[in-house]
Amino acid sequence: DEAVLIDESLYLVGRKEDEGSRKPLASILDDIQENYPVLLLDHRPHHKEALHSRMVDLQLSGHTHAGQFLPFGLMNRFLARYVYSYVYGLYQKDLFKLIVTSGMGNWAVPYRFGSQAEFVYLDIKFEREDGV
């Protein structure tokens, strides 16, 4: 639950996994300078705080495994959508972007069937409003 300015170029914000001990995102973002982009790492694809903060440019999440194995994968995707709204892929609302990856790991059983493990490589380029 902290924000770190990296190389005078962007803020990297990390969130605790335990939701009971997490600070409100607004309090984490209180001391950052608004002229730098903000990259938020949050294992679970909660996005409402980030979206409403209007300060987060990109959030990277996982947790849902995009449904881990069939036939339960279809059910997992349905249940995950009920809980998280966003289960897998790129989502955008105004200037805010959320990427949810299926990840490399698994949950409960040590295999995947009917869903793909993935390692995501991103080449991120932030552009200021003045085009720089």
Phi, psi and omega in degrees: 000063177208162178242136180231131175278124183251123175049035180051035183227329178199156174264133172254121182245126178247144179247145174293149177286320182287107185294336180289338182248011181282142172282156171297140181303323180302322180289330177289324184273355183307318188262008181273155177274130187288352181274004177248145175292157182237123176251119184255127175254115180221115184307315180269140186279048170287136184229346188299317178298314182294317180298316183281346180288334183060010178249341182272128180269319184216132175243133175248129183220172177215240172074320188280342183059008181054032186078119191270323181205149180277149357279355184292336179302319178296317178293318179300318179298317179297312180295319179297320177298324179295321182276316191250346184072318182240122188251323185199136173111195181257131177232145181221138175221113185056237181268352181277134176235143178232128174244124177245120181257154177282344175074183183258337188270193179218177181221135175072312177238147188275038177207166174236143175211119180090003172219155186256135168282148180212149170249122185259128175250126180242135171251098188263129175230116178269141178237129179288164180300333180276007175089000181272000000 
